[in-house]
Amino acid sequence: MSKPAETALYPPVKTWLEALGYTVKAEVGAADVLAIRDGAEPVVVELKTGFSLTLLQQAVARQAITDCVYVAVPRWRGRAGWRAFKGNLGLCRRLGLGVLSVRTEDGFVQLHCDPAPFVPRRSARRRAALLGEFAAREGDPNAGGTRGQVMTAYRQDALRCAAHLAAHGPLQGAAVARATGVGRATRIMADNHHGWFARVARGVYALSDAGRAEITDRTADARS
């Protein structure tokens, strides 16, 4: 189904604003929609058939005119459409923009947020996890911006365990932890997220075929 034209968004938005007591006119200067009410800040609404960088740039530019700037887009369709809309809604909140969605079939307009200064909510848990990973990771093994396999501190620890088993054969987890300095060695080998380890007895681990291949490949790369 094709998107409605921008002009199809205007009548529902105009009706919605008029119900709030505003006098509304379209295409006034740079504004798609300008609404005026005695004693209230002017309202500007930018209309687009979907979220885009252009829409956000235009809306932010209108903040030079008034603090009450909204964007209006067609209502989403389906679960994927809602996820995309929700992500853009969060971005608009951060930009201090209000958001309206318009169902052109029946003229329904939904207000999702009003323009307001954005105050980010900090996550102590996420901050601690990020700083913990930074501190635990040895060196700087990744290229910034890569979409490939990331070398995390966990992966580095798993490689240390695998290399020790390659050199010494099957060992108890506690012995691997002492020899490598990887305190979580037993948990890493038991969880076996990378498929590099095999449990051969209670608390005793050896390299799997995948682990042996990984160490062989890394050794070859280091020599080349």
N, C-alpha and C positions, 0 to 999 in steps of 0.2 A: 504494500500500500504506500503510495507516494505521500510525502510530507505536505501539509497544508502550506499555502503561501503566507508570507508575512502579513499581507493585508487581511487574511482570515483571522489573525490573532487580535486585530485591533478592536472590532466590535465587542467581543467578550471582555477585553481589558477595560475598554471605555465604560461599559455597563457596570463592571465591578467597582471602578473608581467613583462613578456617579452615585452608586448606592452608598458610598462613604461620604458623600456631600461635596465632591470635587466637581469643578467645571473642567472639561477635558477637551483638548484639541490635539490633532495629529500633525506631525511634520512641522514643528515650530522650531526654526533655526536648525541646530544640529540634533535636536531631540526627536526621536520617533514619536513619543507621546509626552505631553506636558499637562499636568493636572494642578489646578490652583484651588485653594480653599482659604477663606478668611481666617487669619490667625494661625495658619499651619505653614510649615516649610513646603515649598514647591516639590512636586513629585515628578521625576522623570522615569519613563519606562523605555527600555530598548527592546525591540522585538526582533527575534530571529527564529529561523526554522529549526535550529538546533544549537547546542553549545559549540563555541569555537573561540579561538584566540581573538579573532576580530571582535566578536561580541563582548568579550571581557575587556579588551582595550577600549572600546567605545564607551562601555559602562563606566569604567574607571575615569575616563576623560570627562564624563558628565558630573563627576563628583566635584569638579571645579565650579559647578553651578549650584549644586544642592547636596546635602547629605543624604537625601531620600532618593536613591537611585535603585531601580529594580531592573532585572532582566526577565523577559517573558518568553517561554519556549513551549512548543507543543508537548502535551503530556506523553510520558514514556509508554512503550508497549512491551509487555513481557518482562520476565525476570532479568534478562540481560540488560534491557533498557533501563530498568529501575536501578541496577547496580551502577551503570554509567551515570545516570542522573544523580544518584546519591553522591558519587565522587565529585561531580561538578558542583553540587550543592555545598559540600564542604569547602571547596575552593572559593566559592562566592562568599561564604561566611568570612573566610580569611581576608577577603578583599573589601569587606564592609558593604556588600551588595545584598539587596533583597532579591528573592526569587519567586516567580509565579509560574505555574504550569497551566496550560490552556487546553481543554478538551473541546476542539472546534465542532464536534458533532452536535453537542447540545449547549455550548457556550459556558461550560463549567470552568471556573477559575479557582485554583487552590493556591493559597499563600503558604509557602514553605518556610520562609524566614523574612524578617524585616531587616533593613539596613541597620547595622550596629557595629561599634568598634569590636574587633576580635581580640580576645584574650586567650592564648593557647593554654590548654591543660597539659601540664607536665606529667610524665609517667616515670616515677622513680624506678619502677621495675625495669622498664625498657632502657633507661639511662644506665642503670647498674649492669645490665646484660651487655650493652654496647661497650662500656668502659672495661668490663671484665674480659671480654673477647680481645680488646686492644692490648690489655696488659698481658694476657696469657699467650698471645700469638708471638712466635719467635720471628724476628726480622719483619720484612715487608715482602712476602712472597708473591703477591698478586699485582696484576696490572690494573690500575684504576679504570673503572668503566667496563671491565670485561663482562661478557655474558657467559663465559665458559665456567669451568669447574673452579670454585674458590677454595683456596687453601686456608682452612680455619684452624684455630688452635686445637680443636678436637681431632681434626685430620692429622695434624702434626704429631699429636700424642699417639694416635693409632699407628702412624708410620714408625715411630720410635719403638713401639711394642713389636711391630711386625719385623723390623730390622733385627731386634734382639733375638727373637725366635728363629729367624733365618740363620743367625750365627751360632745359636746355642741349642736349638732343638726345643722340644716340648718342655714347658716349665709351669710351675704354679704361678698364679697371678701375683701373689705377694712377692715372689722372687723377681718377676719382671718389673714390678713397681719399684723395688729397691735398686735394681740395676740401672733403670732408665730415668728414675726421678719422676716418673709419671704416677702420681698418687692414685689416679682412677684407672689404672691399667686393667685390673680385674673386671671392672664394670664395662670398660671399652671392649674387652675381648668377649665378655659374656653377651653384650648387646649385639656385637658384630654387625654394625650398620653398613660397613663396607664389604662384608663377605670375605674378609681376609683371614679369619680365625676359625679354628675347629676345636671343640671341647673333646679331649681324648680321655679324660678321667675327672673325677670330682675336683674342681678347682685347678685343673691342669689344661693348658691350651697349647695348640700347635698351629702352624701356618696351614691355611687351606691352599688349594691349587691357585685360587685367585690371588691370595696373599703372596704366594711365592712368585707368581708372574709379575705382580706389582713391584716387588723388591728387585727382581731381575731387570725389569724395564728401567727402574730408577737408577740402578747401578750402571746400566749401559749408557743412559743419558748423561750421568755424571762423568763418565770416561770420555764421551765424545766431545 
